[in-house]
């Protein structure tokens, strides 16, 4: 019998979705669907071509909207609990891709979520969450999010909060326990109701009315997706059950972590200095062999090499990424040479981001604080 895959949407660890057998078990165990080869070819994005987008729930509804030129809702966002890192860029890249496909887009700066669902040592006050939200929104704008697509939880219309309370009445504690287990505080409970409202409220008559919607998430967030899909059909608003598209989380620089602001030593933050970027990448878990002779003979393992994964997730040039993959796998390129290439690429990426971000801070302050 295949081992069950445990998903915990609240932790910085997650199953290793770089391993094909883990993806297969996730798909079978949780009823996810895979993309056909035709769909992968149709959607011209490195996220599809490189196998970073791995599964979906009811994506056919979205594809039909795209085929027929009908609008669909797309939402994503960030819980404002810490600085943004390059793993967040994957979500935003996917969001921007579907905006080009005709989506009506909504990006949530979840300041209330960031405060109530995290311990005080991380987010001690709502004021601190708003401060983080300003920084997060500036990062999102820098990465290409349109400021007109951004909303902040603490500044939403009253109907949004009314709806969150309506949703809360449809859950029992036994249901929440079955989805989330023991680690589930009242703060996390209230954060979930806001998350569900984020995904569903745009279908209310006060906003767009019922229509298909799409949310991109890491596969470790599937407990939230299952919960909101279950609740959508219990509401008296004739809502369309929301669709989800799943990307494999970007692995952290050390084994056992995904990229997370709660594990900064394993994560490239957009606020990192060049020295920090270099130190983190040079110390990252390597797919190289123990000795140079063995590496030349047997070749490296790029699938588990954390430096190579940065290129796979973020470098725009398919040909370059594939060339480095083959050279490292054959043993022609050493681990040190690979890391130097990745340090150079990542340092430039972070430097460009920081230069552009400075111009976005005033706009972010206006969005978050008014």
VEXDO-224301 format. One record per residue (C-alpha): residue number from 0; x, y, z. Coordinates in nm, 2 decimals. Layout:
! VEXDO-224301
   baba        x        y        z
    NUM        X        Y        Z
...
! end
This chain:
! VEXDO-224301
   baba        x        y        z
      0     0.00     0.00     0.00
      1     0.14     0.35    -0.09
      2     0.23     0.57     0.20
      3    -0.02     0.85     0.27
      4     0.10     1.20     0.21
      5     0.03     1.43     0.50
      6    -0.04     1.80     0.42
      7    -0.01     2.07     0.68
      8    -0.11     2.41     0.54
      9     0.03     2.59     0.84
     10     0.39     2.47     0.84
     11     0.71     2.56     0.65
     12     0.77     2.19     0.57
     13     0.59     2.01     0.30
     14     0.62     1.69     0.10
     15     0.89     1.68    -0.16
     16     0.70     1.74    -0.48
     17     1.02     1.71    -0.68
     18     0.97     1.34    -0.65
     19     0.74     1.20    -0.91
     20     0.60     0.93    -0.68
     21     0.50     1.19    -0.43
     22     0.31     1.39    -0.69
     23     0.13     1.07    -0.81
     24     0.03     0.99    -0.45
     25    -0.10     1.34    -0.39
     26    -0.31     1.33    -0.71
     27    -0.46     0.99    -0.62
     28    -0.50     1.05    -0.25
     29    -0.67     1.39    -0.28
     30    -0.85     1.35    -0.61
     31    -0.65     1.61    -0.80
     32    -0.64     1.61    -1.18
     33    -0.33     1.63    -1.41
     34    -0.29     1.85    -1.72
     35    -0.30     1.68    -2.06
     36    -0.01     1.73    -2.29
     37    -0.23     1.94    -2.52
     38    -0.31     2.18    -2.23
     39     0.06     2.20    -2.14
     40     0.15     2.29    -2.49
     41    -0.14     2.54    -2.52
     42    -0.03     2.74    -2.22
     43     0.30     2.90    -2.32
     44     0.47     2.94    -1.99
     45     0.78     2.80    -1.82
     46     0.56     2.70    -1.53
     47     0.38     2.45    -1.75
     48     0.68     2.35    -1.96
     49     0.91     2.28    -1.66
     50     0.65     2.08    -1.47
     51     0.61     2.34    -1.19
     52     0.23     2.35    -1.24
     53     0.14     1.99    -1.14
     54    -0.23     1.95    -1.10
     55    -0.58     2.12    -1.08
     56    -0.93     2.10    -0.96
     57    -1.20     2.18    -1.22
     58    -0.97     2.37    -1.45
     59    -1.20     2.28    -1.74
     60    -1.44     2.55    -1.62
     61    -1.16     2.81    -1.67
     62    -1.04     2.66    -2.00
     63    -1.40     2.69    -2.13
     64    -1.41     3.06    -2.03
     65    -1.08     3.12    -2.21
     66    -1.20     2.93    -2.52
     67    -1.53     3.13    -2.53
     68    -1.39     3.47    -2.44
     69    -1.60     3.48    -2.12
     70    -1.46     3.64    -1.80
     71    -1.35     3.45    -1.50
     72    -1.23     3.55    -1.16
     73    -0.88     3.50    -1.05
     74    -0.76     3.57    -0.69
     75    -0.44     3.51    -0.50
     76    -0.26     3.69    -0.22
     77    -0.02     3.67     0.07
     78    -0.07     3.65     0.45
     79     0.13     3.95     0.57
     80     0.34     3.78     0.83
     81     0.69     3.84     0.71
     82     0.91     3.95     0.41
     83     0.85     3.82     0.07
     84     1.09     3.57    -0.09
     85     1.15     3.44    -0.44
     86     0.92     3.14    -0.37
     87     0.63     3.39    -0.37
     88     0.73     3.50    -0.73
     89     0.60     3.16    -0.86
     90     0.25     3.24    -0.74
     91     0.26     3.59    -0.89
     92     0.40     3.47    -1.22
     93     0.11     3.23    -1.25
     94    -0.13     3.50    -1.16
     95     0.00     3.74    -1.42
     96    -0.01     3.46    -1.68
     97    -0.38     3.41    -1.64
     98    -0.45     3.78    -1.63
     99    -0.33     3.78    -1.99
    100    -0.58     3.50    -2.05
    101    -0.87     3.74    -1.96
    102    -0.91     3.69    -1.59
    103    -1.07     3.95    -1.36
    104    -0.79     3.97    -1.11
    105    -0.78     4.03    -0.73
    106    -0.47     4.02    -0.52
    107    -0.53     4.02    -0.15
    108    -0.29     4.17     0.11
    109    -0.41     3.96     0.40
    110    -0.30     4.18     0.69
    111    -0.57     4.05     0.93
    112    -0.49     3.69     0.84
    113    -0.11     3.76     0.90
    114    -0.18     3.89     1.25
    115    -0.44     3.64     1.38
    116    -0.29     3.32     1.25
    117     0.07     3.38     1.35
    118     0.23     3.38     1.70
    119     0.30     3.71     1.87
    120     0.67     3.67     1.83
    121     0.63     3.69     1.46
    122     0.34     3.94     1.43
    123     0.28     4.11     1.77
    124     0.01     4.35     1.66
    125    -0.22     4.44     1.37
    126    -0.01     4.76     1.33
    127     0.29     4.54     1.26
    128     0.09     4.33     1.01
    129     0.00     4.65     0.82
    130     0.37     4.75     0.82
    131     0.45     4.41     0.67
    132     0.16     4.45     0.43
    133     0.31     4.78     0.29
    134     0.64     4.60     0.23
    135     0.46     4.29     0.08
    136     0.25     4.51    -0.15
    137     0.55     4.70    -0.27
    138     0.71     4.37    -0.36
    139     0.40     4.25    -0.54
    140     0.38     4.58    -0.74
    141     0.75     4.54    -0.83
    142     0.68     4.19    -0.96
    143     0.41     4.32    -1.19
    144     0.09     4.32    -1.00
    145    -0.14     4.61    -1.11
    146    -0.22     4.83    -0.81
    147    -0.59     4.84    -0.93
    148    -0.60     4.46    -0.87
    149    -0.49     4.49    -0.50
    150    -0.71     4.50    -0.20
    151    -0.63     4.49     0.17
    152    -0.84     4.27     0.41
    153    -0.86     4.54     0.68
    154    -1.00     4.79     0.43
    155    -1.26     4.58     0.26
    156    -1.63     4.66     0.22
    157    -1.87     4.55     0.51
    158    -2.03     4.29     0.29
    159    -1.70     4.10     0.28
    160    -1.70     4.07     0.66
    161    -2.07     3.98     0.67
    162    -2.00     3.70     0.43
    163    -1.71     3.57     0.63
    164    -1.94     3.54     0.93
    165    -2.20     3.36     0.72
    166    -1.93     3.11     0.61
    167    -1.83     3.04     0.97
    168    -2.18     2.92     1.06
    169    -2.15     2.64     0.80
    170    -1.86     2.47     0.97
    171    -1.86     2.23     1.27
    172    -1.55     2.18     1.49
    173    -1.55     1.81     1.38
    174    -1.52     1.92     1.02
    175    -1.24     2.16     1.10
    176    -1.06     1.90     1.30
    177    -1.09     1.65     1.01
    178    -0.93     1.91     0.77
    179    -0.67     2.07     0.99
    180    -0.60     1.85     1.29
    181    -0.50     1.96     1.64
    182    -0.30     2.26     1.55
    183    -0.60     2.49     1.50
    184    -0.64     2.79     1.72
    185    -0.94     3.04     1.72
    186    -0.71     3.28     1.54
    187    -0.64     3.03     1.26
    188    -1.01     2.96     1.25
    189    -1.10     3.33     1.19
    190    -0.81     3.36     0.93
    191    -0.97     3.07     0.74
    192    -1.31     3.23     0.73
    193    -1.14     3.54     0.57
    194    -0.95     3.32     0.33
    195    -1.27     3.15     0.22
    196    -1.44     3.49     0.18
    197    -1.14     3.61    -0.03
    198    -1.20     3.32    -0.27
    199    -1.58     3.33    -0.28
    200    -1.70     3.69    -0.22
    201    -1.63     3.81    -0.57
    202    -1.91     3.58    -0.69
    203    -2.17     3.76    -0.48
    204    -2.42     3.98    -0.66
    205    -2.27     4.29    -0.49
    206    -1.95     4.22    -0.68
    207    -1.93     4.02    -1.01
    208    -2.21     3.77    -0.96
    209    -2.16     3.39    -1.00
    210    -1.89     3.29    -1.24
    211    -1.59     3.04    -1.25
    212    -1.30     3.14    -1.04
    213    -0.94     3.03    -1.02
    214    -0.69     3.04    -0.74
    215    -0.33     2.92    -0.77
    216    -0.18     2.75    -0.46
    217     0.10     2.53    -0.35
    218     0.00     2.17    -0.32
    219     0.05     2.19     0.06
    220    -0.24     2.44     0.07
    221    -0.49     2.18    -0.06
    222    -0.67     2.15     0.28
    223    -0.79     2.51     0.24
    224    -0.90     2.44    -0.12
    225    -1.10     2.13    -0.02
    226    -1.27     2.32     0.27
    227    -1.38     2.62     0.05
    228    -1.50     2.40    -0.23
    229    -1.71     2.21     0.02
    230    -1.86     2.52     0.17
    231    -1.94     2.69    -0.16
    232    -2.22     2.44    -0.24
    233    -2.38     2.49     0.10
    234    -2.44     2.86     0.05
    235    -2.77     3.01    -0.09
    236    -2.61     3.21    -0.36
    237    -2.58     2.97    -0.65
    238    -2.20     3.01    -0.65
    239    -1.98     2.83    -0.90
    240    -1.75     2.59    -0.71
    241    -1.41     2.75    -0.73
    242    -1.13     2.60    -0.94
    243    -0.77     2.56    -0.82
    244    -0.44     2.52    -1.00
    245    -0.15     2.37    -0.81
    246     0.22     2.44    -0.84
    247     0.49     2.26    -0.67
    248     0.64     2.47    -0.39
    249     0.99     2.60    -0.45
    250     1.22     2.38    -0.23
    251     1.41     2.56     0.05
    252     1.79     2.58     0.02
    253     1.82     2.30     0.28
    254     1.64     1.96     0.29
    255     1.31     1.95     0.47
    256     1.19     2.31     0.40
    257     1.00     2.49     0.14
    258     1.08     2.85     0.07
    259     0.93     3.03     0.38
    260     1.00     3.36     0.56
    261     0.98     3.15     0.88
    262     1.30     2.97     0.77
    263     1.51     3.26     0.65
    264     1.84     3.06     0.63
    265     1.68     2.83     0.38
    266     1.52     3.11     0.18
    267     1.62     3.39    -0.06
    268     1.44     3.70     0.06
    269     1.38     4.00    -0.17
    270     1.55     4.21     0.11
    271     1.87     4.00     0.11
    272     2.21     4.17     0.05
    273     2.44     4.03    -0.22
    274     2.66     3.87     0.06
    275     2.35     3.70     0.21
    276     2.24     3.57    -0.13
    277     2.59     3.43    -0.20
    278     2.63     3.27     0.15
    279     2.29     3.11     0.13
    280     2.34     2.97    -0.22
    281     2.69     2.85    -0.16
    282     2.57     2.67     0.15
    283     2.26     2.52    -0.02
    284     2.20     2.14    -0.04
    285     2.39     2.01    -0.34
    286     2.31     1.74    -0.59
    287     2.68     1.70    -0.66
    288     2.88     1.39    -0.57
    289     3.12     1.36    -0.27
    290     3.44     1.39    -0.47
    291     3.52     1.55    -0.80
    292     3.63     1.22    -0.95
    293     3.29     1.06    -0.86
    294     3.11     1.36    -0.99
    295     3.28     1.35    -1.33
    296     3.21     0.97    -1.34
    297     2.85     0.96    -1.22
    298     2.73     1.31    -1.28
    299     2.52     1.53    -1.05
    300     2.15     1.51    -0.96
    301     1.99     1.84    -1.06
    302     1.65     1.72    -0.94
    303     1.76     1.75    -0.58
    304     2.01     2.04    -0.62
    305     1.87     2.35    -0.45
    306     2.08     2.59    -0.65
    307     1.96     2.44    -0.98
    308     1.60     2.47    -0.86
    309     1.63     2.85    -0.85
    310     1.71     2.85    -1.22
    311     1.43     2.60    -1.29
    312     1.17     2.82    -1.11
    313     1.29     3.16    -1.22
    314     1.53     3.18    -1.51
    315     1.33     3.29    -1.83
    316     1.55     3.10    -2.08
    317     1.44     2.74    -2.13
    318     1.75     2.66    -2.35
    319     1.99     2.79    -2.08
    320     1.82     2.60    -1.80
    321     1.82     2.28    -2.00
    322     2.18     2.32    -2.10
    323     2.29     2.36    -1.74
    324     2.07     2.07    -1.64
    325     2.24     1.84    -1.89
    326     2.60     1.96    -1.81
    327     2.55     1.92    -1.44
    328     2.38     1.58    -1.48
    329     2.67     1.46    -1.71
    330     2.93     1.57    -1.46
    331     3.07     1.83    -1.70
    332     2.96     2.11    -1.47
    333     3.06     2.09    -1.10
    334     2.85     2.19    -0.80
    335     3.07     2.49    -0.74
    336     3.04     2.61    -1.10
    337     2.67     2.56    -1.09
    338     2.64     2.76    -0.76
    339     2.85     3.04    -0.90
    340     2.62     3.07    -1.20
    341     2.31     3.07    -0.97
    342     2.47     3.33    -0.74
    343     2.53     3.56    -1.03
    344     2.17     3.52    -1.17
    345     2.00     3.56    -0.83
    346     2.21     3.85    -0.71
    347     2.12     4.04    -1.03
    348     1.75     3.95    -0.99
    349     1.74     4.07    -0.63
    350     1.93     4.39    -0.71
    351     1.69     4.48    -0.99
    352     1.40     4.41    -0.77
    353     1.52     4.63    -0.49
    354     1.59     4.92    -0.72
    355     1.24     4.90    -0.86
    356     1.08     4.84    -0.53
    357     1.19     5.18    -0.39
    358     0.97     5.35    -0.65
    359     0.67     5.14    -0.54
    360     0.67     5.21    -0.16
    361     0.45     5.53    -0.17
    362     0.19     5.35    -0.38
    363     0.20     5.05    -0.14
    364     0.15     5.28     0.16
    365    -0.15     5.44     0.00
    366    -0.31     5.11    -0.08
    367    -0.26     4.96     0.27
    368    -0.30     5.27     0.49
    369    -0.52     5.50     0.28
! end
